[in-house]
Amino acid sequence: MNWSEIESHWGVTSRLIASSWKELSGDDLGRIDRSRDGLAAVLRDRYGWDAQKAEAEICAFEKDVRWPGAVK
């Protein structure tokens, strides 16, 4: 899944983000506001990660999360 798909289907993917990073709150999801940079900032704040770790986590999420029925 690429970020444009995540943005386009934010209602669904925000729940996937919340289930992937359990420490994120509803306020955190609001701060992200569909933005990849926003997600990176929230992950850095919430988990204490540096920019490289946050980026690696987001890349893994994009690679691993697929729509139901999608071929990987």
N, C-alpha and C positions, 0 to 999 in steps of 0.2 A: 504494500500500500504506500503510495507516495503522499506528500503533505497536502497537495491539492485535493486529493480524495478525502483526507482527514478534515480539511476545512469545509468541503462541500457537504459532508455528512456529520457535522459537529455534534449533533444530538446523540448519535450512536457512538461515535468515536470518543467523545468526552467520557462516556461511561467505561469504555475500554481503557482509556488512560487512567481513570480512577481505580479500576480493578488491577491495573498493572503496577501502579504506585500507590499503595494503600494509605500512605500518610498524607496524601493530598486531600484538602477539604473542598467543600463547595466554593468557598471564597477563592481558593487557589485556582480552581477551574475557571472562575470568572476572570481572574487576573490573566490567565492564559489567553482568553478571548480569541481562540482559533489560531494563534500565532506560534510558530515553531520557536521563535526567539523567546516568546513568553513562557512556553513550556520549559525551555532550557533555564530561564531565570528562576522559575518556581522550583525546579528540581535542585538547582544550586542552593537556593534559600532553604528549602525544606529538608534536604538530605545532607547539606554541607559539602556537596561535590564541587570540584573545579569544572571549568568550562569543557575540558576534554572528556571528563567522565560523563557529564550531562549529555554531550553530543553523542557519545558512544551508546548511551542508553536509548536515546531517541532513534538512532539509526537501527538498533536492534529491534525496537518496537515497530518501526516502519517495515522492517524485513519480515518479522514474525507474524504480525497481525494481518489477517486476510478476511475478506468478506465470506460469509457462509457460501459454500459451493465453489469458491474460487480455486483455481489450480495453482499450486505453488511452484 
